[in-house]
Amino acid sequence: PRLLIADEPTTSLDLTIQAQYLNLLRELQRAHGLALIFITHNLGIVAKMCDRVVVMRQGEVVETANSETIFKAPEHPYTRKLMRATPRPGMNLRDLLPEEDAAAAKPVLHDAPPAGDAKVLLSVERLVKEYPRKGATATMRKLFSSKPPVEKEIFRAVDAISFQIMRGESVGLVGESGCGKSTTSMMVMRLLDQTDGRIVFDGENIADIPAKSF
């Protein structure tokens, strides 16, 4: 096509897959001379992909400029509000609010206590979760006359993960799909029984509470 319209194409993608997709899109654009309309709420992608930016609000265009100008010197208050709401290292919650709201929010927003002063609330100690492959390897042997690569009968979804969360602290579990984030959180919530390890919440080993009792 001479014009490609991409409407929120990266919303559900892992970050690594998203990067591969964006690189491929740029390669195709250069190779075929495509014009591209990239519709997104992700300003980081806008900065990477776009030569010019059109900022819309309530069905109207409020600002149009080249990408460098938009990010260095936004003119419209709404554009500045979007820029302010983009998380960056060293920012706290108050920094993400529009200027007029940040002042009003000061009495109710509190930064987390310094890590040295906080007490441990949750401690995850060498947590392991294994699943049986349920005969998948044996089935593969029946389907092929030559033996497929031998797989272990047990799949280890979480392998001896350990971390602590202090009172008032936020901790992010980050990784691609299938890395074990959801399995870990479900064990912490006691929706799944762990194969091994301890989950200590407020001094109590809640891993001893069977998930089926909830």
SULTAGI-V643641 format. One record per pair of residues at least 6 apart in sequence whose ideal C-beta (glycine too) atoms are under 6 Angstrom apart, sorted by sequence separation. I is the first residue (numbers start at 1). J is the second residue. If there is no record, write none. Layout:
i=I j=J
i=I j=J
//
This chain:
i=74 j=80
i=165 j=171
i=175 j=181
i=186 j=192
i=29 j=36
i=46 j=53
i=54 j=61
i=55 j=62
i=187 j=194
i=198 j=205
i=199 j=206
i=10 j=18
i=55 j=63
i=94 j=102
i=97 j=105
i=140 j=148
i=173 j=181
i=199 j=207
i=74 j=83
i=198 j=207
i=54 j=64
i=38 j=49
i=85 j=96
i=188 j=199
i=38 j=50
i=63 j=75
i=63 j=76
i=194 j=207
i=52 j=66
i=53 j=67
i=62 j=76
i=137 j=151
i=94 j=109
i=62 j=78
i=63 j=79
i=93 j=109
i=50 j=67
i=53 j=70
i=81 j=98
i=193 j=211
i=92 j=111
i=190 j=209
i=192 j=211
i=133 j=153
i=191 j=211
i=57 j=78
i=190 j=211
i=133 j=155
i=158 j=180
i=157 j=180
i=47 j=71
i=55 j=79
i=130 j=154
i=131 j=155
i=190 j=214
i=158 j=183
i=130 j=156
i=157 j=183
i=158 j=184
i=129 j=157
i=129 j=158
i=4 j=34
i=127 j=158
i=3 j=35
i=4 j=36
i=5 j=37
i=6 j=38
i=7 j=39
i=8 j=40
i=128 j=160
i=126 j=160
i=127 j=161
i=126 j=162
i=125 j=162
i=124 j=162
i=124 j=163
i=123 j=164
i=43 j=86
i=122 j=165
i=120 j=164
i=121 j=165
i=120 j=166
i=121 j=167
i=118 j=166
i=119 j=167
i=118 j=167
i=118 j=168
i=115 j=166
i=129 j=183
i=113 j=168
i=112 j=168
i=112 j=169
i=129 j=194
i=130 j=195
i=129 j=195
i=127 j=194
i=128 j=195
i=128 j=196
i=128 j=197
i=127 j=197
i=126 j=197
i=125 j=197
i=125 j=198
i=124 j=199
i=123 j=200
i=122 j=201
i=16 j=176
i=14 j=176
i=14 j=177
//
